[in-house]
Amino acid sequence: MTEPAEATSAEHNLKRLREEIERVDRAIVELVAERVRLGREIGAAKRAAGLPTLDPAREAAVVRRAGALAREAGLVDEEMRTLFWHLIGISRRAQVEE
Amino acid sequence: MIIVTRPDITDAELDHIRERVEAYGLRTHISRGEARVVVGCIGDEAHLSEAALRILPGVESVTPVQKPYKLAAREFAAEPSVIRVGDRAGATLGGRELVVIAGPCSVEGREMLEETARAVRAAGAGMLRGGAFKPRTSPYAFQGLGKIALRMLAEVRARTGLPVVTEVMDTRQVELVAEHADVLQVGARNMQNFALLSEVGRVQRPILLKRGLAATVRELLMAAEYVMAQGNRDVILCERGIRTYETATRNTLDVAAIPVLKAETHLPVIVDPSHAGGRADLVAPLAFAAVAAGADGLIVEVHPCPEQAVSDGDQSLTLPAFAELMRALRPFAAAAGRTLAPGEPDAVQEAA
């Protein structure tokens, strides 16, 4: 059995960790928004330079880099790749929208 | 296209191969086995050159895949898929273990659900089934208890430790069902509901996909491909009988589909002998045939009082009949090289 005092301390710790997660989630959303803003600017720059908006080779390189960074950080590269294909999709749609 | 590499390929070599493929707008899918790593390529292969890929460091062979399904194809996986269900104490489908999923057709109440769960667990079942949303042929038939049933399933899971599988019928229910269940079932009548398949592909829950009443093996695999294309690779296929000219049985169990599927796909294959025969007395012989043919598991309808069941009473086993089925199944499981979880004779007596 867990003593009441220990339970309170564990609950307190859990609450603190959840707040930390919430802070990280906010930062992630802000960073994704920033990435999309940059994507839009790149879209405009490409059009100004007369280049096509879609660049599969560039996307493949971005995903490769994210996978390699994930491994260095001790994460599963496959999951990071999935996340980045999704992020790229968001940016790509934002670029095309303009 | 499938690229098979040396098992000791480095991450950098693998990254290089994938980037070469993805630079043409395709996606790659990795499957790591003990003896090899398989890189599956998905997308328009018109610009991919087999010869150019074959000379990349680490590549052993490059093979085109002519089948319409890719992610579900046996060739795309280095080894057959083993799908883990539920928490630590959960079940694994697709390995050596033969998993038996049992429970009532519909969740009718908390007591009957818990009574059934404890009895089937005691007999060696690894998962609990129970319908919350019921696809009924008649709009006037019992349609299920919905959200109330989902809560009961989650409560009984917490009390018995049995992972729960329940059907989702509508795209609007997917998240709600995923909040309560360990495995989401797509029923036979929804096997080609592509909106629903896409939606369940987005949630990170294993999917139990039942073969449609008039669907071919290829159509079943294309339905699985739909789910997998959305990023959910945990699909369990279920043969549940197909409609033929025979009227002595409710459906005709396609036993041959089991070895055919096992050869065509890396996904686990289970069998529903209850719906296939439509009669309680056919459940055991069909279950034996399924296990002998290589099924990875069974899903069986069980009811504490079948004559009072609001749905599918004719094909439901009583609790003692289910325990007897499990006993009789053991030699068949052993002959097929499978292990079947031992029953816990005292579990029924445990305090709730």
Interface residues (C-beta under 8 A of the other chain):
Chain A: P56 A57 E59 A60 A61 V63 R64 G67 A68 R71 D77 E78 T82 W85
Chain B: D11 A12 D15 R18 E19 V21 E22 A23 Y24 G25 R27 I30 G231
